[in-house]
Amino acid sequence: MSLDMRIVFSAKERFRMKTHVKRAFVAVCGAAAAILIAGTMFSIVSPSANAKPEFAAQTGLPCGRCHVNPAGGGKLKAFGQRFKANGFKLKK
């Protein structure tokens, strides 16, 4: 014995469902577009690192002497700030 499991919706219910599906689709596309635009903006606007390996070669000091990151670049330690303020020259 086979039962017909289809659900029958009225025209008004079908219209409502189509409207909800369209709204959901527009919301998902809008969110995807916003994420794409934000990602593009961050990649374009973000500043690049200003590590100068020639300073390490000039002074004979490792990058980690001036920078918080031992590999160089980014935030400066107090020594790095003084080095910068002195025109990138070591005091004798």
N, C-alpha and C positions, 0 to 999 in steps of 0.2 A: 504494500500500500504506500503510495507516494503522496506526500503532502506538499502543497505549493507554499513555500516559505517567503514568497515575495511580499513586501509591505507596500501597500498602496497609499500614496500621499495625494492630498488634494492639490489643486493648482496653486492655491495660496501658499501651502507649505513648500511646494517645489520652488516657488519664486523666492521665498524666504531663505531656503537652503542655498540657492544659487547666489543670492545677495551676500550671504555670510561667506561663502567660498570666495567670491570676488574680493570682498573686503580683506579676508585673511591673506589672499594672494598679494594684494596691493601692499598690505602691511609688511609681509615678508620681503617683498622686493624693495620696499622703501628702507627697511632696516639693512638689507644687504648693500644697497647703494650708499647709505650713510656710513657703514663700516668701511667700504671701499674708498670713499672720499676722505674719511678721517685717516686711514692708513696712508693714503697718498700724500696728504698734507703733512703728516708727521715725518714721512721719509724725505720730503722736499725741504721742510722748514727746520729740521733738527740740525744743530750745529755739528761740525766735524771736530774731531779731537785735534788739539794743537801741540801734540808732543813733538819735540824737535830732537831727533837723535844726534844732530850735530852738536848740541849743547853738551851731551854726555861725552862726545869725542873731544870737544874743546876743553872741557874741565877735567876729564879723566874720572868723573864721578858716575856712579850708576844712576839710572833714571829714578829709581826709588829714593834717592837722596832728596830730590825736590818734590816728587809726586807721592801721593798716598798709595796709588797703584804701583807696585814694584816694576811693572812693565812700562811705566810712563803714561803720560796723558791724563787728563781729568784734573781733579782737585789737587791743589798744591799744599805741601806742608809749610810750616813757618819758614824753614830754610829756603824753599822754593819761592815763597813770596818775597823774601828779602833779596834773593838773586834777581828776581824780575824787577823789583823796585830800584835795584842798583844798575839797571841797564843791561842785565844778563852778563854781568861781570862779577867775578869773585873778588871779595875784599882781601887785600894783602895784609 
